Amino acid sequence: MVPAPENPAKVHVMADPVSAPDAAPQKGHNEFGVLPEWDLSDLYPGADSPELVRDLEWAKAEAKAFEADYKGKLDALAKSGRLYEAIARSEKLGDVTGRLSSFSYLRYALDTQDPAKAKFLGDLGQSITDLATGLLFWELELNRIDDAVIEAAMAMDENVARYRHWFAELRKAKPYQLDEKLEELFFEKSVTGAQAWNRLFDETMSSLKFEVNGETLPIEGTLHLLSDPDEKKREAAFNGLGKTLGDNKRLFTHITNVLAKDKEISDRWRGYADVADSRHMANSVEREVVDALETAVREAYPRLSHKYYQMKARWFGKDQLNAWDRNAPLPTSDERVFDWQTASSTVLDAYGSFSPKLREVAEPFFNSGWIDAPVHFGKASGAFAHPTVPSAHPYLMLNYLGRTRDVMTLAHELGHGVHQVLAGPQGSILSNTPLTLAETASVFGEMLTFRSMLSKTTDKKHRFAMLSSKVEDMLNTVVRQIAFYSFERRVHLARKAGELTTEQLNEIWLEVSRESLGPGVKLNEGYGIFWSYIPHFIHSPFYVYAYAFGDCLVNSLYAQYERASDGFAERYFELLKAGGSKHHSELLKPFGLDARDPNFWSLGLSVIENLIGELDATDPN
């Protein structure tokens, strides 16, 4: 009901951290026009504001009152027809604690090196964890109520019936729940367990310095150079990454071992059969669906990534790409720079061409302090969309550098934001979209923007560059993320036998990379340690397949849109508005799509394969 604070930034970073649009600090906010910055006062005026103190004290008091009023009484409450009373109070409490957590995290994300902000984040997180401990009974006790009693409660009250899917998902978790005291112990110790290691990773990574051609850069600036047109700069950045990550390998290896063991202990106590089953449960997706996705993508490696990177090596006049060339711009690349106003209008126009309503929902992000775009030291890397709570609005974080890819990043995160706004009326319980569908609006928004920009691009070289960039993004979203998923599976399975050394982790990473990237990419010395900076492995184990799921889903959806656009927008809005109130199978049915059908994945992957074929038949010059 009131989850322990997490790091939501890591939920929606761009698909491949290697190509994240990050760089050294901008000299001024006007380099690309006036870049927007967050106005967090929609949440709270400040960290010491009376409003924040009031809400925290109210949440503490309400949590105690909720426990006193309902603990041990939910069965009787359901039988009396008053269950919605408790549901409504739980949502209100979740909204307030979510607002507090969101404010503390977003404030911290703007400057992760500020000790005062870090302390505020930790202290507030501890307060919310403390008050939430007494609320663990809520879902545990709901699951002890007989199914017939829940059915009767839903029949008596349509407000309760609206939560049918939520009750069904709770029931799925029932076999893996522990007794209340153990759940309390797991919950309380999370602050000094996984949460603490997550924070150590974040603060260590943001404080690292990388030496590149005599210049000291943070990780954002170093990663940015891996997509620089100058190969010498790319190679220097690659070597700088490898050296600094290697110098810190003991810490990152230890963090990985601790978190993998922590998860294994939790999974074992709860009785999960597979290392990724808890993620599948959270995603409301069946293991066989994810297994089918992984199998389909791995079987397609030769037709997708292997073929494309061999083509790219040929375009570069090489037999084989070096590891630092994989995300390099093509010799004919699109070097256009988009100021903020152009980027904004490009994305909004693309959204509007699909539906004026979609543009209408998106516009407030640009004029209300809902986006933070400048790059500066200490700011969280990458990009994300934070949903905050239904009573407020989402916030988007970017690190804007004016490239075509940055425009796509804006389109991607704006899609998340629009999805979160549309799902908000479902309330704090049902608006939370499972990760399998959480990437739908973001990837669809990217596709709309890409197709719009491509249709307006007449220059042959720019068009070729846009197509190749889109293919690379798709490979990073599908192939790369499934490779990450395979890496995680191997690491977590191997950890059951004992601690893993850095050398073992490096070798698993290299084996998975060889399989996924193919003979067109050379894995140069130093590449083995590159697993260590990828935040998904730390913050959300096995999350990564959601990107591939979302990309293949959107490819199939977009194909439906191109074939029969009549009524598509209305069905699409209904999917987004549903949030997490329905299973993915029910939400996809109006589009004639079924993730359990093997052809579903083949259709999505064929879109990438066709684009690669189009590039192969085109002269890049």
C-alpha positions as CSV (number, residue, x, y, z in Angstrom):
1,M,0.0,0.0,0.0
2,V,2.8,2.4,0.9
3,P,5.9,1.1,-0.7
4,A,9.4,1.9,0.6
5,P,10.9,4.7,-1.5
6,E,12.7,3.5,-4.6
7,N,14.8,5.2,-7.2
8,P,12.2,5.7,-9.9
9,A,14.8,7.4,-12.2
10,K,16.1,4.0,-13.1
11,V,12.8,2.8,-14.3
12,H,12.8,5.0,-17.4
13,V,16.3,5.7,-18.4
14,M,16.9,5.3,-22.1
15,A,17.2,1.8,-23.4
16,D,21.0,1.4,-23.7
17,P,23.1,3.3,-21.1
18,V,26.0,3.3,-23.5
19,S,24.2,5.6,-25.9
20,A,22.4,7.7,-23.2
21,P,22.4,11.4,-24.3
22,D,24.6,12.7,-21.5
23,A,27.6,15.0,-21.6
24,A,29.7,17.5,-19.7
25,P,27.8,20.5,-18.2
26,Q,26.4,23.1,-20.6
27,K,28.0,26.5,-20.3
28,G,24.6,28.1,-20.1
29,H,20.9,27.4,-20.2
30,N,20.6,29.4,-23.5
31,E,22.9,27.2,-25.6
32,F,19.9,25.5,-27.1
33,G,17.5,28.3,-26.3
34,V,15.9,28.7,-22.9
35,L,15.8,25.2,-21.5
36,P,13.0,24.4,-19.0
37,E,13.7,23.5,-15.4
38,W,11.5,21.8,-12.8
39,D,9.2,23.7,-10.6
40,L,8.8,21.3,-7.7
41,S,6.5,23.7,-5.8
42,D,3.5,21.8,-7.2
43,L,4.6,19.1,-4.8
44,Y,5.9,21.2,-1.9
45,P,7.3,24.8,-1.6
46,G,10.5,23.4,0.1
47,A,12.1,20.8,2.2
48,D,11.3,22.6,5.4
49,S,7.9,24.0,4.3
50,P,4.9,23.8,6.7
51,E,3.0,21.9,4.0
52,L,5.6,19.1,3.9
53,V,5.8,18.8,7.7
54,R,2.0,18.8,7.9
55,D,1.7,15.9,5.4
56,L,4.4,13.9,7.0
57,E,2.8,14.2,10.4
58,W,-0.7,13.4,8.9
59,A,0.7,10.3,7.2
60,K,2.2,9.0,10.4
61,A,-1.0,9.6,12.3
62,E,-3.2,8.1,9.6
63,A,-1.0,5.0,9.2
64,K,-1.5,4.3,13.0
65,A,-5.2,5.0,12.7
66,F,-5.6,2.8,9.7
67,E,-3.9,-0.1,11.4
68,A,-6.0,0.4,14.6
69,D,-9.2,0.6,12.6
70,Y,-8.7,-2.3,10.2
71,K,-6.1,-4.8,11.4
72,G,-7.7,-8.1,12.1
73,K,-11.1,-6.8,10.9
74,L,-10.9,-6.9,7.1
75,D,-13.0,-10.1,6.7
76,A,-15.8,-8.6,8.7
77,L,-15.4,-5.3,6.8
78,A,-15.8,-7.1,3.5
79,K,-18.9,-9.0,4.7
80,S,-20.5,-5.8,5.9
81,G,-20.1,-4.1,2.5
82,R,-17.7,-1.5,3.9
83,L,-14.5,-2.7,2.2
84,Y,-14.3,0.3,-0.1
85,E,-14.0,2.6,2.9
86,A,-10.6,1.0,3.7
87,I,-9.5,1.0,0.0
88,A,-10.2,4.7,-0.3
89,R,-8.3,5.5,2.9
90,S,-5.3,3.4,1.7
91,E,-5.2,5.3,-1.6
92,K,-5.3,8.6,0.1
93,L,-2.4,7.6,2.3
94,G,-0.5,6.2,-0.6
95,D,-1.0,9.5,-2.5
96,V,0.4,11.6,0.4
97,T,3.4,9.3,1.1
98,G,4.0,9.1,-2.7
99,R,4.0,12.9,-2.9
100,L,6.6,13.1,-0.1
101,S,8.8,10.4,-1.6
102,S,8.6,12.0,-5.1
103,F,9.6,15.4,-3.8
104,S,12.6,14.1,-1.9
105,Y,13.8,12.0,-4.8
106,L,13.3,14.7,-7.5
107,R,15.1,17.3,-5.4
108,Y,18.0,14.9,-4.9
109,A,18.1,13.9,-8.6
110,L,18.9,17.6,-9.5
111,D,22.1,17.4,-7.4
112,T,23.1,13.9,-6.2
113,Q,26.3,15.3,-4.8
114,D,24.6,17.6,-2.3
115,P,25.0,16.0,1.2
116,A,22.0,17.9,2.6
117,K,19.7,16.6,-0.2
118,A,21.0,13.1,0.2
119,K,20.4,13.2,3.9
120,F,16.9,14.6,3.4
121,L,16.2,11.7,0.9
122,G,17.4,9.1,3.4
123,D,15.7,10.6,6.5
124,L,12.3,11.0,4.7
125,G,12.6,7.5,3.2
126,Q,13.2,6.1,6.7
127,S,10.2,7.9,8.1
128,I,8.0,6.5,5.3
129,T,9.4,3.0,5.8
130,D,8.7,3.3,9.5
131,L,5.1,4.3,9.1
132,A,4.5,1.7,6.3
133,T,5.7,-1.2,8.4
134,G,2.5,-1.2,10.4
135,L,0.5,-1.3,7.1
136,L,2.0,-4.6,5.8
137,F,-1.1,-6.4,7.2
138,W,-3.3,-4.7,4.6
139,E,-2.5,-6.9,1.5
140,L,-1.5,-9.9,3.6
141,E,-4.9,-9.9,5.4
142,L,-6.8,-9.2,2.2
143,N,-5.3,-12.4,0.8
144,R,-6.6,-14.4,3.7
145,I,-10.2,-13.5,3.0
146,D,-12.1,-16.2,1.2
147,D,-12.5,-15.7,-2.6
148,A,-16.3,-16.0,-2.2
149,V,-16.3,-13.1,0.4
150,I,-14.3,-10.9,-2.0
151,E,-16.7,-11.8,-4.9
152,A,-19.7,-10.9,-2.7
153,A,-18.1,-7.6,-1.7
154,M,-17.6,-6.7,-5.4
155,A,-21.2,-7.7,-6.1
156,M,-22.4,-5.4,-3.3
157,D,-20.4,-2.3,-4.2
158,E,-19.4,-1.3,-7.7
159,N,-16.6,0.8,-6.2
160,V,-15.0,-2.4,-4.9
161,A,-15.7,-4.2,-8.2
162,R,-13.5,-1.6,-10.0
163,Y,-10.5,-3.2,-8.2
164,R,-11.2,-6.7,-9.6
165,H,-7.9,-6.9,-11.5
166,W,-6.0,-5.7,-8.4
167,F,-7.6,-8.4,-6.3
168,A,-6.6,-11.0,-8.9
169,E,-3.0,-9.8,-8.9
170,L,-2.9,-10.0,-5.1
171,R,-4.2,-13.5,-5.3
172,K,-1.3,-14.5,-7.6
173,A,1.2,-13.3,-5.0
174,K,-0.5,-15.2,-2.2
175,P,1.7,-18.4,-2.4
176,Y,4.8,-16.2,-2.0
177,Q,3.7,-14.2,1.0
178,L,5.3,-14.8,4.4
179,D,3.7,-14.4,7.8
180,E,3.3,-10.9,9.0
181,K,6.3,-10.7,11.3
182,L,8.7,-11.9,8.6
183,E,7.2,-9.5,6.1
184,E,7.8,-6.7,8.6
185,L,11.4,-7.8,9.1
186,F,12.0,-8.0,5.3
187,F,10.5,-4.6,4.9
188,E,12.3,-2.8,7.7
189,K,15.7,-4.3,6.8
190,S,15.3,-3.1,3.2
191,V,16.5,0.3,4.3
192,T,19.8,-1.1,5.4
193,G,19.8,-3.8,2.6
194,A,19.0,-3.3,-1.0
195,Q,18.1,0.4,-0.7
196,A,21.4,1.2,1.0
197,W,23.4,-0.7,-1.7
198,N,21.4,1.1,-4.4
199,R,22.3,4.4,-2.9
200,L,26.0,3.5,-2.6
201,F,26.1,2.5,-6.2
202,D,24.4,5.8,-7.3
203,E,26.6,8.1,-5.3
204,T,29.7,6.2,-6.2
205,M,28.9,6.2,-9.9
206,S,28.0,9.9,-10.0
207,S,31.3,10.8,-8.1
208,L,33.7,8.9,-10.4
209,K,36.1,10.8,-12.5
210,F,37.3,9.5,-15.9
211,E,40.5,10.7,-17.6
212,V,40.0,11.3,-21.3
213,N,42.8,12.9,-23.3
214,G,44.0,14.8,-20.2
215,E,40.6,16.0,-19.3
216,T,38.7,14.8,-16.2
217,L,35.0,14.0,-16.9
218,P,32.1,12.5,-15.1
219,I,30.5,9.4,-16.4
220,E,27.9,11.3,-18.4
221,G,30.5,13.2,-20.4
222,T,32.6,10.1,-20.9
223,L,29.6,8.0,-22.2
224,H,28.7,10.9,-24.5
225,L,32.0,10.7,-26.2
226,L,31.3,7.1,-27.2
227,S,29.0,8.5,-29.9
228,D,31.4,11.3,-31.0
229,P,32.3,11.5,-34.7
230,D,36.0,11.5,-33.9
231,E,37.2,7.9,-33.4
232,K,40.2,9.0,-31.3
233,K,37.9,10.6,-28.8
234,R,35.7,7.5,-28.8
235,E,38.7,5.3,-28.2
236,A,40.0,7.6,-25.4
237,A,36.6,7.6,-23.8
238,F,36.4,3.8,-24.0
239,N,39.8,3.5,-22.4
240,G,38.9,6.0,-19.7
241,L,35.8,4.1,-18.9
242,G,37.6,0.8,-18.7
243,K,40.4,2.2,-16.5
244,T,38.2,3.9,-13.9
245,L,35.6,1.1,-13.8
246,G,38.5,-1.4,-13.5
247,D,40.0,0.6,-10.6
248,N,36.6,0.3,-8.8
249,K,35.9,-3.3,-9.8
250,R,36.1,-4.6,-6.2
251,L,33.3,-2.4,-5.0
252,F,31.1,-3.0,-8.0
253,T,31.7,-6.7,-7.8
254,H,30.8,-6.7,-4.1
255,I,27.6,-4.7,-4.7
256,T,26.6,-7.1,-7.4
257,N,27.3,-10.1,-5.2
258,V,25.4,-8.7,-2.2
259,L,22.3,-7.7,-4.2
260,A,22.2,-11.0,-6.1
261,K,22.4,-12.9,-2.8
262,D,19.9,-10.6,-1.1
263,K,17.5,-11.4,-3.9
264,E,18.2,-15.1,-3.7
265,I,17.4,-15.1,0.0
266,S,14.2,-13.3,-0.5
267,D,13.2,-15.6,-3.4
268,R,14.1,-18.7,-1.5
269,W,12.0,-17.7,1.6
270,R,9.1,-16.8,-0.6
271,G,9.3,-19.9,-2.7
272,Y,9.9,-18.5,-6.2
273,A,11.0,-21.2,-8.6
274,D,12.9,-19.1,-11.0
275,V,15.3,-16.1,-10.5
276,A,13.1,-13.8,-12.6
277,D,9.7,-15.0,-11.3
278,S,9.3,-12.1,-8.8
279,R,9.8,-9.6,-11.7
280,H,7.3,-11.5,-13.9
281,M,4.8,-11.3,-11.0
282,A,5.3,-7.6,-10.6
283,N,4.9,-7.1,-14.3
284,S,1.7,-9.2,-14.5
285,V,3.2,-11.3,-17.3
286,E,3.6,-15.0,-17.5
287,R,7.1,-16.6,-17.5
288,E,6.3,-18.5,-20.8
289,V,5.6,-15.1,-22.5
290,V,9.0,-13.7,-21.5
291,D,10.7,-17.0,-22.4
292,A,9.1,-16.8,-25.8
293,L,10.3,-13.2,-26.2
294,E,13.9,-14.1,-25.2
295,T,14.0,-17.1,-27.5
296,A,12.6,-15.2,-30.5
297,V,15.1,-12.3,-30.1
298,R,18.1,-14.6,-29.6
299,E,17.2,-16.6,-32.6
300,A,16.9,-13.3,-34.6
301,Y,20.4,-12.1,-33.6
302,P,22.0,-13.2,-36.9
303,R,19.3,-11.4,-38.9
304,L,19.4,-8.3,-36.8
305,S,22.4,-7.2,-34.9
306,H,24.9,-9.5,-36.6
307,K,23.9,-8.3,-40.0
308,Y,23.6,-4.6,-39.1
309,Y,27.0,-4.3,-37.4
310,Q,28.7,-6.1,-40.3
311,M,27.0,-3.6,-42.6
312,K,28.2,-0.7,-40.4
313,A,31.8,-2.0,-40.4
314,R,31.6,-2.0,-44.2
315,W,30.4,1.6,-44.2
316,F,33.3,2.5,-41.9
317,G,35.7,0.7,-44.3
318,K,36.6,-1.9,-41.7
319,D,36.5,-5.7,-41.4
320,Q,35.2,-5.3,-37.9
321,L,34.0,-2.5,-35.6
322,N,35.9,-1.8,-32.4
323,A,33.7,-1.7,-29.3
324,W,33.9,2.1,-29.3
325,D,32.5,2.2,-32.8
326,R,29.2,0.4,-32.1
327,N,27.3,3.6,-31.3
328,A,29.5,5.9,-33.4
329,P,27.7,8.2,-35.9
330,L,28.0,7.2,-39.5
331,P,30.4,9.1,-41.7
332,T,27.3,10.5,-43.4
333,S,25.5,11.1,-40.0
334,D,22.9,13.7,-39.3
335,E,24.7,16.4,-37.4
336,R,21.8,18.8,-37.2
337,V,21.4,20.6,-33.9
338,F,17.9,21.3,-32.7
339,D,17.3,24.2,-30.3
340,W,14.7,23.5,-27.6
341,Q,11.8,25.3,-29.4
342,T,12.4,23.3,-32.5
343,A,12.6,20.0,-30.6
344,S,9.4,20.9,-28.7
345,S,7.4,21.8,-31.7
346,T,8.7,18.8,-33.6
347,V,7.5,16.4,-31.0
348,L,4.2,18.2,-30.3
349,D,3.4,18.4,-34.0
350,A,4.1,14.6,-34.4
351,Y,1.8,13.9,-31.4
352,G,-0.8,16.2,-32.8
353,S,-0.8,14.6,-36.2
354,F,-1.8,11.4,-34.6
355,S,-4.5,13.0,-32.5
356,P,-5.2,16.6,-31.4
357,K,-6.1,15.1,-28.0
358,L,-2.7,13.6,-27.6
359,R,-1.1,17.0,-28.2
360,E,-3.5,18.6,-25.8
361,V,-2.4,16.2,-23.0
362,A,1.2,16.8,-23.8
363,E,1.3,20.6,-24.0
364,P,1.3,21.4,-20.2
365,F,4.6,19.6,-19.8
366,F,6.3,22.4,-21.8
367,N,4.9,25.5,-20.0
368,S,4.3,24.4,-16.5
369,G,7.8,23.4,-15.0
370,W,7.3,19.7,-15.6
371,I,10.5,19.2,-17.6
372,D,14.1,19.7,-16.5
373,A,16.4,19.7,-19.5
374,P,19.8,21.4,-18.8
375,V,23.0,19.3,-18.2
376,H,25.0,20.1,-15.1
377,F,27.4,18.4,-12.6
378,G,25.7,16.3,-10.0
379,K,22.4,15.9,-11.9
380,A,21.2,12.3,-12.4
381,S,22.3,10.9,-15.7
382,G,20.1,9.7,-18.6
383,A,16.4,10.6,-18.8
384,F,13.3,9.5,-17.0
385,A,9.6,10.2,-16.4
386,H,8.6,10.2,-12.7
387,P,4.8,9.6,-12.3
388,T,4.7,11.2,-8.8
389,V,1.1,10.7,-7.7
390,P,-2.3,11.0,-9.3
391,S,-3.1,14.2,-7.3
392,A,-0.1,15.9,-8.9
393,H,1.5,15.3,-12.3
394,P,4.5,13.6,-13.8
395,Y,8.0,15.2,-14.1
396,L,10.4,14.5,-16.9
397,M,14.1,14.7,-16.6
398,L,16.3,15.1,-19.7
399,N,20.0,15.9,-20.3
400,Y,19.4,17.8,-23.5
401,L,22.2,18.2,-26.0
402,G,20.3,19.2,-29.2
403,R,20.9,16.1,-31.3
404,T,18.3,14.1,-33.2
405,R,18.6,11.4,-30.6
406,D,17.8,14.0,-27.9
407,V,14.6,14.9,-29.7
408,M,13.7,11.2,-29.7
409,T,14.5,11.1,-26.0
410,L,12.0,13.9,-25.4
411,A,9.4,12.1,-27.5
412,H,10.0,8.9,-25.5
413,E,9.8,10.4,-22.0
414,L,6.9,12.6,-23.0
415,G,5.1,9.4,-24.0
416,H,5.6,8.1,-20.5
417,G,4.3,11.4,-19.0
418,V,1.2,11.4,-21.2
419,H,0.5,7.8,-20.2
420,Q,0.9,8.7,-16.5
421,V,-1.5,11.6,-16.9
422,L,-4.1,9.6,-18.7
423,A,-3.9,6.7,-16.2
424,G,-4.0,9.1,-13.2
425,P,-7.8,9.1,-12.7
426,Q,-7.5,5.4,-11.9
427,G,-6.1,6.3,-8.5
428,S,-2.9,5.4,-6.8
429,I,-3.5,1.7,-6.9
430,L,-4.8,1.1,-10.4
431,S,-2.8,3.8,-12.2
432,N,0.4,1.9,-11.8
433,T,1.1,0.3,-15.2
434,P,3.0,-3.0,-15.3
435,L,6.4,-2.7,-16.9
436,T,5.3,-4.8,-19.9
437,L,2.9,-2.0,-21.0
438,A,4.8,0.9,-19.3
439,E,6.9,1.4,-22.4
440,T,4.0,1.4,-24.9
441,A,3.3,5.1,-25.0
442,S,6.9,6.1,-24.8
443,V,8.0,3.9,-27.7
444,F,4.9,4.8,-29.7
445,G,5.7,8.5,-29.1
446,E,9.2,8.0,-30.4
447,M,7.8,6.2,-33.5
448,L,5.4,9.0,-34.2
449,T,8.2,11.5,-34.0
450,F,10.6,9.5,-36.1
451,R,8.1,8.9,-38.9
452,S,7.1,12.6,-38.8
453,M,10.8,13.7,-39.0
454,L,11.6,11.2,-41.7
455,S,8.7,12.2,-43.9
456,K,10.0,15.8,-43.8
457,T,13.6,14.9,-44.5
458,T,14.5,15.1,-48.2
459,D,18.3,15.1,-48.0
460,K,19.5,11.6,-48.9
461,K,22.3,11.5,-46.4
462,H,20.1,12.8,-43.6
463,R,17.5,10.2,-44.4
464,F,20.0,7.4,-44.5
465,A,21.4,8.6,-41.2
466,M,17.9,8.8,-39.6
467,L,17.1,5.2,-40.7
468,S,20.4,3.9,-39.4
469,S,20.0,5.7,-36.1
470,K,16.5,4.3,-35.7
471,V,17.8,0.8,-36.4
472,E,20.5,1.3,-33.8
473,D,18.0,2.5,-31.2
474,M,15.8,-0.5,-31.9
475,L,18.8,-2.9,-31.6
476,N,19.7,-1.2,-28.3
477,T,16.1,-1.5,-27.2
478,V,15.5,-5.1,-28.3
479,V,18.7,-7.0,-28.9
480,R,20.8,-5.2,-26.3
481,Q,18.2,-5.5,-23.5
482,I,17.5,-9.2,-24.1
483,A,21.3,-9.7,-23.9
484,F,21.2,-7.8,-20.6
485,Y,18.4,-10.1,-19.4
486,S,20.4,-13.1,-20.4
487,F,23.4,-11.7,-18.5
488,E,21.4,-11.2,-15.4
489,R,19.9,-14.7,-15.6
490,R,23.4,-16.2,-15.8
491,V,24.8,-14.0,-13.0
492,H,21.9,-14.7,-10.6
493,L,21.9,-18.5,-11.3
494,A,25.7,-18.6,-10.9
495,R,25.6,-16.6,-7.6
496,K,23.6,-19.5,-6.0
497,A,26.8,-21.5,-6.0
498,G,28.8,-18.9,-4.3
499,E,30.4,-15.4,-4.8
500,L,31.4,-14.4,-8.2
501,T,34.8,-12.9,-8.9
502,T,35.2,-9.9,-11.2
503,E,36.8,-12.2,-13.8
504,Q,33.7,-14.5,-13.8
505,L,31.4,-11.5,-14.2
506,N,33.5,-10.1,-17.0
507,E,33.5,-13.5,-18.8
508,I,29.8,-13.8,-18.6
509,W,29.4,-10.3,-19.9
510,L,31.8,-11.0,-22.8
511,E,30.1,-14.3,-23.7
512,V,26.7,-12.7,-23.8
513,S,28.1,-9.7,-25.8
514,R,29.7,-12.0,-28.4
515,E,26.5,-13.9,-28.9
516,S,24.3,-10.7,-29.2
517,L,26.7,-8.4,-31.2
518,G,28.1,-11.0,-33.5
519,P,31.3,-11.1,-35.6
520,G,30.9,-7.5,-36.7
521,V,32.1,-6.1,-33.3
522,K,35.4,-6.6,-31.7
523,L,35.3,-6.7,-27.9
524,N,38.5,-4.8,-27.2
525,E,40.5,-5.2,-24.0
526,G,38.8,-3.5,-21.1
527,Y,35.3,-4.1,-22.4
528,G,34.7,-6.9,-19.9
529,I,34.1,-4.6,-17.0
530,F,31.4,-2.6,-18.8
531,W,28.6,-4.5,-17.0
532,S,29.5,-2.6,-13.9
533,Y,27.9,0.8,-14.7
534,I,24.5,-0.3,-15.9
535,P,22.0,0.8,-13.3
536,H,19.2,-1.5,-14.2
537,F,21.2,-4.5,-12.8
538,I,21.3,-2.7,-9.5
539,H,18.0,-1.0,-9.1
540,S,15.5,-3.3,-10.9
541,P,16.8,-6.8,-11.6
542,F,15.3,-8.3,-14.8
543,Y,13.5,-5.1,-15.6
544,V,15.3,-4.8,-19.0
545,Y,13.1,-7.2,-21.0
546,A,10.3,-4.7,-20.6
547,Y,12.0,-2.5,-23.2
548,A,12.1,-5.3,-25.7
549,F,8.5,-6.2,-24.9
550,G,7.5,-2.6,-25.4
551,D,9.4,-2.1,-28.6
552,C,8.0,-5.3,-30.3
553,L,4.5,-4.4,-29.0
554,V,4.7,-0.9,-30.5
555,N,6.0,-2.2,-33.8
556,S,3.0,-4.4,-34.0
557,L,0.7,-1.6,-32.8
558,Y,2.1,0.8,-35.3
559,A,1.6,-1.7,-38.1
560,Q,-2.0,-1.9,-37.1
561,Y,-2.3,1.9,-37.1
562,E,-0.8,2.2,-40.6
563,R,-3.2,-0.5,-42.0
564,A,-6.4,0.7,-40.3
565,S,-6.1,4.1,-38.6
566,D,-9.9,4.5,-38.2
567,G,-10.8,4.2,-34.6
568,F,-7.2,3.4,-33.7
569,A,-6.7,6.5,-31.6
570,E,-9.8,5.9,-29.5
571,R,-8.7,2.3,-28.8
572,Y,-5.1,3.6,-28.0
573,F,-6.4,6.1,-25.5
574,E,-8.5,3.5,-23.8
575,L,-5.3,1.3,-23.4
576,L,-3.4,4.2,-21.8
577,K,-6.3,5.3,-19.6
578,A,-6.5,1.8,-18.2
579,G,-3.2,2.0,-16.4
580,G,-2.8,-1.2,-14.4
581,S,-6.5,-1.9,-14.1
582,K,-6.5,-4.7,-16.7
583,H,-4.2,-7.6,-17.8
584,H,-2.1,-7.0,-20.9
585,S,-4.0,-9.7,-22.8
586,E,-7.3,-7.8,-22.2
587,L,-5.8,-4.5,-23.2
588,L,-4.3,-5.9,-26.5
589,K,-7.4,-7.8,-27.5
590,P,-9.1,-4.7,-29.2
591,F,-6.0,-4.5,-31.5
592,G,-6.1,-8.2,-32.4
593,L,-2.7,-8.8,-30.7
594,D,-1.8,-11.6,-28.3
595,A,1.6,-11.8,-26.6
596,R,1.2,-15.6,-26.2
597,D,1.1,-16.1,-29.9
598,P,4.7,-16.8,-31.3
599,N,3.8,-14.7,-34.4
600,F,3.4,-11.7,-32.2
601,W,7.1,-11.5,-31.6
602,S,7.9,-12.4,-35.2
603,L,5.8,-9.4,-36.4
604,G,7.6,-7.0,-34.1
605,L,11.1,-8.2,-35.0
606,S,10.3,-8.2,-38.7
607,V,9.9,-4.4,-38.6
608,I,13.5,-4.1,-37.5
609,E,14.6,-6.7,-40.1
610,N,12.9,-4.8,-42.9
611,L,14.5,-1.5,-41.9
612,I,17.9,-3.3,-42.0
613,G,17.1,-4.7,-45.4
614,E,16.2,-1.2,-46.7
615,L,19.5,0.2,-45.4
616,D,21.4,-2.7,-47.0
617,A,19.9,-1.9,-50.4
618,T,20.7,1.9,-50.1
619,D,23.9,3.7,-50.9
620,P,24.9,5.7,-47.8
621,N,26.7,8.2,-50.0
